[in-house]
Amino acid sequence: MYGSTDCSESSAMADLLNDLGVQFEFRAVNRDDAAAREWEQLDGDKLPVLRFGNNAFVRGFDRIKIQQLFGWVGC
């Protein structure tokens, strides 16, 4: 997950992932230059960005989409 330590949506996404029991790595783009470059290549516009595997992305904090991605709610 790419986010910022100053972003409330990044904190909310991290909290939701923890609540769902999802293991993830938080990449703070405002504190890590390498993470910022990776984020810019993926999106570079919106935070947070959740990368799941090579093809699944959630841009911005979208609770329903995250829950669907991890099988917690139906479509």
C-alpha positions in Angstrom: 0.0 0.0 0.0 1.3 3.4 -1.0 0.2 6.2 1.3 1.3 9.2 3.3 1.7 9.5 7.0 -0.1 12.9 6.7 -3.2 11.5 4.9 -6.3 10.5 6.8 -7.5 8.2 3.9 -4.1 6.3 4.0 -4.7 5.8 7.8 -8.3 4.6 7.2 -7.2 2.2 4.5 -4.4 0.8 6.7 -6.9 0.4 9.6 -9.4 -1.4 7.3 -6.7 -3.8 6.0 -5.7 -4.5 9.6 -9.3 -5.1 10.6 -9.7 -7.6 7.7 -6.5 -9.4 8.8 -4.7 -8.5 5.5 -0.9 -8.5 5.7 0.5 -5.5 3.8 3.5 -3.2 3.6 2.9 0.5 4.1 5.0 2.5 1.8 5.1 6.2 2.9 5.6 8.2 -0.2 6.2 11.3 1.9 9.1 9.7 3.7 10.6 7.2 1.3 12.0 8.4 -2.1 12.0 4.9 -3.6 8.3 4.4 -2.6 7.5 7.8 -4.1 9.1 6.8 -7.4 7.2 3.5 -7.4 3.9 5.3 -6.6 4.5 7.8 -9.4 4.9 5.0 -11.9 1.7 3.3 -10.7 -0.5 6.4 -10.3 1.3 9.4 -9.0 -2.0 11.3 -8.6 -4.1 9.8 -5.8 -3.4 8.5 -2.3 -3.7 5.9 -1.0 -3.0 3.2 -3.7 -3.3 -0.4 -2.8 -1.5 -2.8 -5.1 -2.6 -6.4 -4.9 -0.5 -8.7 -7.0 0.5 -7.4 -10.4 -2.9 -6.3 -11.8 -5.3 -5.3 -9.0 -5.2 -1.7 -7.8 -7.5 0.4 -5.6 -6.9 4.1 -6.0 -8.2 6.1 -3.1 -9.9 4.8 0.0 -12.8 2.7 -1.3 -14.1 0.5 1.5 -16.5 -1.5 -0.6 -13.9 -2.3 -3.3 -11.3 -3.3 -0.7 -13.9 -5.6 1.0 -14.8 -7.1 -2.3 -11.2 -7.6 -3.3 -10.6 -9.7 -0.1 -14.0 -11.5 -0.4 -15.8 -9.9 2.5 -18.9 -8.6 0.7 -20.8 -9.6 -2.5 -21.0 -7.6 -5.7 
